[in-house]
């Protein structure tokens, strides 16, 4: 049941969180500890049954983990880092393909990128979560979907541009979209920026130099607003 899934034991190498502190727990972390130790890539999903589907369909390659009744938190990301070498393995996000899932994926991007350069996303069939895909299409088809990923940074950029979609047919709308999206891209890890510059220039119909200049202009302000990272860790938008 949902209650049983939310109270399953979870692993933390630094300290054991309270069983009632959902903000620190990730369902599936304990269950897939051997796969994770062997280098399986963590896949963050929304619910326990989604996590079970991921680990079952892709045992050894992917390990499903899910927040326990909360949105993904910084504490849960820290717990994941204590168990998995996410800087090396990367992280895959497979949230539901709806508005709430999209917001959750964008939040996950900002929480994960200080510790992990490779943060990718999978596009699920409309109206279906991972557990439904697994149940209705089988583990083989679900595993194939998980293997078709794209950078989560694409979703972050597109979400900002989409806010201006009704005005993109006008020069003023394109410039306003550029000004709104430039800080978003400037705050990304350096390894992600070049791709997003090219994507944004293509979508807005602007030349590459104009987009690059807009991002470069806002970079000092973005860096100034970025909180210092802990020793040995990189803050978003800054070189390691």
N, C-alpha and C positions, 0 to 999 in steps of 0.2 A: 504494500500500500504506500501512498504518498508519505504518510507519517513514518513508516519504517524506512523508506528510502532516505528521508531527510535526516534520520538519526543514525545512519550507518557510520562505522568508524572511519576516520580519515587520517592520513599520515602527515606528520610535520616533524622534520628532523631537528628543528630548533626547539620547539616546545609544543606540548599538546594543548590545543585550544579547548575551551569549554565546549561540552557537547551541545550546549544551547546557544553558542555564539555562531550563528549562521553566517555572519559576515566574514568569518575566517575559514569556513569549511568548504571543501569541494568534494561532492560525491564522485566516487570512482577513483580517487587518487590512491586510496589504500588498496582497492581491488585490483588496480592495474599497476601496482608498484613494481612488479618484476619486469613487465614490459617497458615501463618508463626507465627503469634502471638499465635496461638493455638498449636504450636509445629510441624507443617509440616516440613519435611526435604527439604531444598533447593536442586534443581537439576539444575546444570549449563549446559546449552546447547548452541548451536552456534547461533541460530536465533530466532526471535520473534515467528514464527509459531511453532517452536519446543517447546518453552516455553508454548505456549497456549495448545499444545497437551498434555504436561506433566500434567499441572494443571487440564485440563479437564478430562483426563483419571484416575487420582488418586487424586481427590479433597479431601482435608483433610489430606492426607498422604504425598504427594509430592507437591512441588510448583516450577514450572519452571521459571527460570530467565536466561536472555541472555545478553551478552555484546552488546552494540549498535554500531555496525559497527567497532569494534576494537577487538584485542585479549584481553583476560582477563588481567586486570591490578591490581596492588596492591591497587590502589584507589578504584576500584570496590569491591575488597574483603573487604576493610575497610567499605565501604557502607553497604555491606551485613551483616557484624558483628554488625553494629549499629542497624539493624532491627531484625536479627535472632540470637538465641542463638546456634550458630553452634558448640560450644564446647560440647553442650549437644545433639543436634539433629544429628550432622554429616552432611556431604555434599556428594551428588552423582554427578558424572560427566558423561554426556551422549553426547559426541561429535561424529561427523561423523566418521565412521570406515575407514578413509583413512589416508594417510601420514600426511596431514596437521592437521587432527583431533587428530592424535596420538601425534604430537608435542604440540598441544594446551593442551592436557590432561596432559602431563608431566609438562608443564609450570604451569598449574593449581595446580598440586600436590605441587610444591615448594612454590607457593603463599599461599596455604591454610594450610599446615601442621604446620606453627607456631601458628595457632589459633584453630586447629581442629584435634583431633587424628584420628577420623573415616572419612577417605576420600575414597570413593569407586567409582567404575566405572561399567558401564553396557556395554556389548558387543552387538552392534546392528547388524542386518543382513548386509552382505556385500552390499555396494552400496546404502544403505538406511539411511536417517536421521530420527530423531524421528517423524517429521511431516508426512513423507511418510509412516512409519510403522503404525502410527495412522490412516491415511487415507485409506491405502490398507488392513490392517488387523483388524481394529476396536479397540476401546478403551480397550476392555477386553484383547485381545492378547498383546497390547502394554503395559498394566499394568503388565502383567505376565512377559514380558521381563525386565521391570524396577525392578522387584523384584528379578531377577537373577543377583546379583552383585558379584564383587570380589574386593579385595583391589587394589586401584590405584597404590600402591607401587609395585605391581607385574609388571605392565606395565613399570614403571620407570626402574626397574632392567632388565627386558627383553630387553628393547630398547638398553641398553648399551651392554649387552651380544650379541645381534644380530649383532652388528658391527663386531664381531669376528667370526661369524658363519662359515665362509669358512675355518677357521683354527682350529676349535674346535676338529677336529680329530687327532690333534697332541699335544703332551705334552706342547711344547712351546706356542702354541696358547691358550691352557687352562690356563697356567700361566699368559700370557699377558692379557687374558680376566679377570682373577681374579684381577690382579693389577689395571686394568681400572675400574672395577666395585666396588672394595672395598671402594673407597672414596664416591661413590654414596650411598652405603648402610650406611656407617658411618655417613653421613649427615642426615639420616632419624631420625625421632623421635624414642626414645628407644623402644616404644611399637611395632614398625614395624620391628625392626632389626632381631629378632630371626627367623621369618618366611622367610625373604629374605636370611638369611644365609643358611637355610635348602634348599631353592629352588636353590640357586646358587651352593651349593655343589652337588646337584642332577644333575643339568644341565651340570656341568663341569666334573662330574665323579671324584670329589675330596672328601676327607674326611672332616667331619664337623670341626675338629680341625684346619686343614690347612686354611680353609676359615675364621674361627673365628680369627685366628692369624693375617691373612692379614688385616682384618678390624680393629682389635685392634691396629695394628702397625700404621695405617694411622689416627686413631682417633684424636690424639693430633694436628696434622696438620690441620685437618678438623675443629676442634673446634676453633683453633686459627684464621682461616679465616672467621669464622661465625660472622657476625655483631651482636653487643649486641641487645637484644630485648628491647622493651619498658617496663617500669615498669609493673609487673604483667603478662607479656607475656613470652612465652618460645621460645627461638631461636631453629631452627632445629638442631637435634642431641644432644640437651642438656636436662637434667632432669629439670622438672618444679619445 
